[in-house]
Amino acid sequence: METKNALAGIFTLAEGMQAELSALRRDLHRHPETGWTELRTSALIAQRLTALGFDEVLVGEAVCDRASRLGLPSGEALEAADRRAKAQGADPVFLEAARGGMTGVIGVLRCGEGPVVALRFDIDALPIREDDGADHLPAAEGFRSETEGVMHACGHDGHTAIGLGTAKLLCNLRQRLQGTVKLIFQPAEEGVRGAKAIVEKGHLDDVDFLLGAHLGGDRSIQTPTIGVGANPTLATRKLDVCFHGKAAHACLAPDAGNNAMLAAATAILNLHAIPRCGDAPTRVNVGRMTAGSGRNVICDRAVLELEVRGLTTAANDYMTDYAERIVRAAAQMHGCTCEIALRGEAAGDRNSPALCERVLTVCRDGLGLPVCRLDEETGGFISEDYSLLAERVRAHGGQSCYFKNLAACAAPIHDPRFDFPERALVTGAAAFAGVTAELLSAGPTGTEGTDSSPRSE
Ligand SMILES: [Zn+2]
């Protein structure tokens, strides 16, 4: 009884933050930043967590392992982002720490002995030009992207606002918590580039419970709803391949050259012919090839952008190994050399059933939120680098649950007309704070007889 009341109070608190969360989300939406350039965003998060009195606010080198950042933009792009963030009023103190692709923030709240709960919020935008039609709400209400060609089309502005709302709620509940909370504001989720650097820095090594969520849903959803299911996601690797050959005259001495374009073409056809894996669904795609300088020149350089996926990490490893073998053999066949660069990575993931049940119960019975169970298909067949965080947590016996924050979105994610109802900000913050409070419940707030140990499954 007491539990229910304590948790119901959280939803009321969250509801009281609606105007604040909407304003915050709109500010973030106006200033979108793509992966590894979330400078203004990181500065804003760090500023807010500091003001809330978090015990630790980690920025820059303390967040990401420098060498494990994948798919970093060029030096010029990073410098341009720095100038833009300054012009958009980013706090200079925090900006300094995040420069050069060292974005992301982690806030730590220490509330005595107890389990460690980590909450993950992704913060980056996409290279998409936002719709400017009068029926697109951000355009109509004056919070359309101010950086042309960059847009929060995946709701990560909402995720960031939800994270900061959760931070405020947890600070309010602090005296009732027993354990540690880590709020991970992760850069560069798009292209699955950012999670690896956070994992390699060791931030997940002591985590017992990991939670993440994504906004989404279509117009059939009348009230924001928390959706929970197994959420199987595909492991993936994004590879850039560069073939190096030797240029020669195409008529006088074609035999004197080493044709990098032929090596690339041979690789493409064979990559798409990798035998299917018997254990799990797999995918392969070469999405881009850049090669050649002119009609009568043997091509000396070709670049491929490709990806492989598998429903399990093992199936993804199989695809990766096969792809690399094909690429090297194709290079050798035409007397070329090749370099393979990893540009993004995610693991195969599946939610922990016990934690899913707790999320469902807390949201439905404790917070009074509409909830639904998602079937396998609803959650599957995408990739998310949250999975790398979950993989590390599960490796030492912890639990993970990635749920859906469903609401009547105006268009699918990654669409120039994507937008979500801001009521979902309240639902999201209440869900994260409520579940965390339950997992770290001390005494009367806790559900009687519930063992907080993740190893009791
Ligand atoms: Zn997303």
Residues whose N, C-alpha, C, O or C-beta is under 5 A from the ligand:
A	BS01	ZN	C154
